[in-house]
Every structure is written in C-alpha cells, then in structure tokens.
Amino acid sequence: MVWQIDCGNLQCSQPSWAGNIVELIGSFCNDDGMLICPHCNKASGYIRKTFELQEKGENWEPILRGVVKLGEVDDTYQPFVFLVSYEPDEEEGKSQTPIEWPITSLWFSYYKDLRGHPRADGSPGRLKMGFGPGGPPVINVAQLLELLRHVLKLKIVDESDVAELLTKQT
C-alpha cells in the first residue's frame, strides 16, 4: 500500500509518498513520531484516509498525523499507534491546515514484516499490515506505558489528566 503524505506547511505543500508502512514509519517520522515532510524537513506531514462504514452513506475520515512505535527494533511483529486528527465541524471553525487540528484519537495497528524470511513452501515472505476491528494489535504493559509517555510528551493528555486517573476511586 502506497501512502501519500501531504505537507501542511503553507510555504511547502509538496506531497511525498512512502511505498509501504515500514518506509512510512522509518523514513517519514521524527523522533516524536510526528510525520515529517522530506521537502521542508518540518513536522508538517499528514495523511488523509477515508473508509466506508457499514452505515449507509457514512464514512470514517481520519487524518493521520503521526505514529508511535511500540515494538522492539528487530521484531517481525511491530505494534504501533497512529495519532489521529479530524476535520473540525463548521461551528468549531476551521484552521488553515490539518496540522493545526488537535490529535484526539489513537488508532491501534500493527505490521508483520516477513519479507526476509521464506515461507515453508519456499515462496518469499511478505509484509502484512493489520488493524481493528477484527485484527487489533496486542500490546504489553511496557508498550502501554511507552504510549502514555508519547501522549504526554505531545500534550495530547496532560499530567493533570493522569493525576486524576491515579487518584480516582474505582
């Protein structure tokens, strides 16, 4: 699957393409996981996606702004989380570009890269990407904490949100 990365920097606005999910994550994300534009080297990249829902005439239209990697570097199974924004409603007012829209959702996904490993029948292994429903990744507690570190660093949630979570009675 080819990924088109648009640039939200109004002085650049040049699109780029990643040939697959491994290239997208490895070559188009900065250290914080935000999508970068290779033309202007700014964290101004975003990807528009559209999926038809089961409800007639309804679509899901996430704007992918970044990727939080959760797997170990050399593992074939790589869980990750897309950082997602949505186009604001008319009454919320529209910002100039999707990179100004807040990140409000996390989309859990994974890929499994077996391209360097032949199958039992001798045919080449392949790159597989999956996401829910019907194929969500499994993450461990350490990966959940890494995700929490990322959402705190990117100010998607703040320390008071976490403090409130920790001090509430259940």
C-alpha positions in Angstrom: 0.0 0.0 0.0 1.4 3.4 -1.0 0.9 6.2 1.4 0.6 9.8 0.2 2.0 12.3 2.8 0.8 15.8 2.3 2.6 18.8 3.7 0.7 21.3 5.9 3.4 23.9 5.8 1.9 26.6 3.5 5.4 27.6 2.3 6.0 24.0 1.0 2.8 22.0 0.5 4.6 19.3 -1.6 3.3 15.8 -1.4 5.6 12.7 -0.8 5.0 9.0 -1.0 6.0 6.1 1.1 6.0 2.7 -0.6 4.8 0.8 2.5 4.2 1.0 6.2 7.8 0.2 7.1 9.1 3.1 4.9 6.4 5.4 6.3 7.4 4.8 9.9 11.2 4.6 9.3 11.6 7.5 6.9 8.7 9.9 7.4 8.5 10.2 11.2 10.6 12.4 13.5 11.8 11.2 17.0 8.4 12.2 18.5 6.6 10.1 15.9 5.1 13.1 14.0 5.0 12.8 10.2 7.6 15.0 8.5 7.8 16.4 5.1 11.1 15.4 3.4 11.0 18.6 1.2 10.9 21.2 4.1 12.0 18.8 6.9 9.2 20.0 9.2 6.8 18.0 11.3 4.0 19.1 8.9 3.1 15.8 7.3 -0.3 14.3 7.3 -2.2 11.5 5.6 -5.9 11.7 4.7 -7.8 8.4 4.8 -11.4 7.5 4.0 -13.2 4.3 4.9 -16.8 3.4 4.1 -18.7 2.4 7.2 -21.4 -0.2 7.4 -24.0 2.6 8.0 -25.2 3.6 4.5 -23.6 6.9 3.4 -21.3 7.2 6.4 -17.5 7.4 6.2 -14.7 7.5 8.7 -12.2 10.1 7.6 -9.2 10.1 9.9 -6.2 12.5 9.4 -3.1 10.6 10.3 -0.6 12.9 11.9 2.0 10.6 13.5 3.0 7.1 14.5 4.0 5.8 18.0 6.2 2.7 17.5 5.7 0.2 20.3 7.7 -2.9 19.1 11.3 -3.8 19.6 13.5 -2.8 16.7 14.3 -6.2 15.2 11.0 -7.9 15.9 8.9 -9.1 12.9 5.7 -8.2 14.8 5.5 -4.4 15.2 2.5 -2.9 17.0 2.1 0.9 16.6 -0.5 3.6 17.1 -1.5 6.2 14.6 -2.1 9.7 16.1 -5.4 10.9 14.5 -7.0 14.3 14.0 -10.4 15.0 12.4 -11.6 17.9 10.3 -13.4 20.3 12.7 -17.1 20.9 12.3 -18.3 24.1 10.8 -19.3 25.6 14.1 -15.9 24.8 15.6 -14.2 26.9 12.9 -11.6 25.6 10.5 -7.9 26.1 10.8 -5.8 26.6 7.8 -4.3 23.1 7.6 -4.8 19.7 9.2 -1.5 20.0 11.1 -3.3 22.7 13.3 -6.1 20.3 14.2 -5.8 18.6 17.6 -4.9 15.0 17.9 -7.9 13.5 19.5 -7.8 9.7 18.7 -5.4 6.8 18.8 -5.7 4.1 16.1 -4.1 0.8 17.1 -2.4 -1.1 14.3 0.5 -3.5 13.6 2.6 -4.8 10.8 4.5 -8.1 10.5 7.5 -8.0 8.1 8.5 -11.4 6.9 9.9 -10.3 3.6 13.4 -11.6 4.6 12.0 -15.0 5.7 10.9 -17.6 3.1 7.7 -19.4 3.7 7.6 -23.2 4.3 6.8 -23.7 0.6 9.9 -21.7 -0.4 7.9 -18.6 -1.6 9.0 -15.3 -0.3 7.6 -13.9 2.9 5.5 -10.7 2.8 4.7 -7.6 4.6 1.3 -7.7 6.3 -0.5 -4.8 8.0 -3.5 -5.2 10.3 -5.8 -3.0 12.3 -9.1 -3.4 14.1 -11.8 -4.3 14.2 -11.0 -8.0 13.6 -7.3 -7.6 13.8 -6.2 -5.2 16.6 -2.6 -5.5 17.9 -1.7 -7.0 21.2 0.5 -4.7 23.3 2.1 -5.4 26.6 2.2 -3.2 29.7 5.6 -1.7 28.9 4.2 -0.7 25.4 1.1 0.8 27.0 3.4 2.9 29.3 5.5 3.9 26.2 2.3 5.1 24.5 1.4 7.1 27.6 4.8 8.7 27.6 4.3 9.7 24.0 0.8 11.2 24.5 2.1 13.2 27.5 5.2 14.5 25.5 3.0 15.5 22.6 0.5 17.1 25.0 -2.4 15.0 23.8 -3.1 14.5 27.5 -1.5 16.4 30.4 -0.2 15.4 33.8 -3.4 16.6 35.5 -5.3 14.0 33.4 -3.0 11.2 34.6 -3.0 12.5 38.2 -6.8 12.5 38.2 -6.8 9.0 36.8 -4.4 7.8 39.5 -6.3 9.4 42.4 -9.9 8.5 41.5 -11.5 5.8 43.5 -12.7 2.8 41.4 
